[in-house]
Each structure stands twice: as C-alpha cells, then as structure tokens.
Amino acid sequence: MARSPDRTLDRAITALLHEAVEHSRAMRQVLNQVGQLASLRISMLQGEEARDPAEAALTEVLSSLTKREKEVLDHLARGYSNRQIARSLEISERTVKNHLRNIFTKLGVGDRTSAVVKALGRNDN
C-alpha cells in the first residue's frame, strides 16, 4: 500500500502532466493559426503588385520557387517537421530536405526560421 506522501507526489505529477497536455493542445492551436496567417501572407505577396523595391524583390524571389517548393514553404510556415511535410505531401523526407535546400538557396537564408521570416517579408537585414 502506497504511503500518503507517495500518493500526494503521484497526484502532483499527474496534475502537472494534465496541465502539460492542455498547454500542448493550446500551443498547437496557436501555431496552427499562426501558420494559416503566414500562408495567407505568402499568398498575398505572390498575388499582388509590390509596393516598394524590397517587396518587389521578395515577390520575385517567391515567384522563382516551384509549386512544390511553395507547398513545402507553406507547411514550414505552419511549423511542420520534415516528417510531417513528407507525409502531408506524400514525398520522402529526403525530398523534403532537397526542397528545403533549394528554398534556402533561392531565399538566401540558412535555416527554416529565416526562410519563413523572409517569405513573410519581415527580413530587416
């Protein structure tokens, strides 16, 4: 039979685990919403006339991406992992990595976060 301090500790651990699960669900929902907004912003940049030279350059760079690279970038903006992107687009993880390398090269960045930031037109470098 478990002692009282053991039960108290078990209850505390269980409560923290439940809280972590709820936090995780809320975080996923927020990330999904951010991803949807990021996708909308990327779509808007691709479909509208640029208002300034920097935006015109970004629009040109985004238009140089292939359809599949744009799909990968969209999933990237939603926070998907390489595995999730591969499953969603029904391609291999190696193919996802190849697309990411091409995206990074075309956008002139070196990582996932920078690619999304630049695609959203928020690169202040």
N, C-alpha and C positions, 0 to 999 in steps of 0.2 A: 504494500500500500504506500502510495506517494505521500511524502510529508507535506505539510502546509506550505513551507517556503518553496518547495518544488512546484506545487500547483500554482502558486502565485507567479512564479517565474514563467511557467508554461503559459499562463493566461496573458502575461505581459508580452511574451514572444508572439503568441497568436494574434493579439491585438495589433502589434506592430506589423505583422505580416499582412493582416487585413488592410491596414492603413496604406501599406506599400502598394498593394494590389489596386486599391482605389486611386491612389496617386498616379500609378502607371496608366490606368484607364483614362484618367483626365489628361495626362500628358499626351497620350496617343491621340486623343480627340483634338487637342490644341495643335499638335504637329500636323494632323490631317487638314485642319482648317488653314494653317499657315501654308501648307503645300498647295491647297486649292487656290489660295490667293496668289501664291508665287506663279502657279501655272497660268492663271488669268493674266498676270502682269507680263509674263513671257509672251503669251498670245497677243496681248495688246501691242507690245513692242514690235512683233512680227507683222502685224496687220495695219499699222498706222504710219503716216508720214512722220519722220523725225523732226523735232522742233529745234534741235541745236546740233552742232557738229559732233559732240560726244555721243548723243543719242543716235545720230545718223550712222556713226561708226559702229555702234553696238548693233543696230538693226542690220547693217551689212554683215557683220560677223555672224549674227544669229541666222541670217539667210544663207550663209555658207555651210551651215550644218545640214546633214542629210536628214531625211524624215525620221529614220531610226535614231540618229543622234539626238534629235529634238525630243523623241519619246523617252530616251534614256535620261536626258536632262530634266524633263518633266518629272519623271519618277525620282530623280535625285533631289529635286526641289521639294518633293513630298517627304523626303527623309528615308527613302527606301535603301536597304542594303543592296550590295551587288547580287546576293542570292535572291532577294525579293524582286529585284528588277528582272533578273533572268527568268524567274518563274512567271512573273506577270506578262513578260513579252515572249515567253516560250522560246528563249535562246539560252545558250550556255553562259556560265559565269565568265568564262574566258572571253567570249564575245562581248559581254558587258564591259570587261576590262579594256578590250580593244577600243570600243566606242568611247569609253571614258578618256583614254589616252588621246584619241582624236579630238574630243571635245576640249580637253585641257590645252592641247596644242593650238587649236583654232581660236580659243578664247584668250590664250596667252597667260594661263594660270597653271598652278602646280598641284592643286588639291580640290576636293569636292566642294568644300565650303566656298572657296574663292570662285569656283565655276558658277555656283548658284547666285552668289552676290553679284558677280559681273553680269550674269544673264538678267538679273533683276534691275540692272542699270544703277547699281549702288556702289560701283567701284570708284573710290575717290583718290586713287593713287595717281 
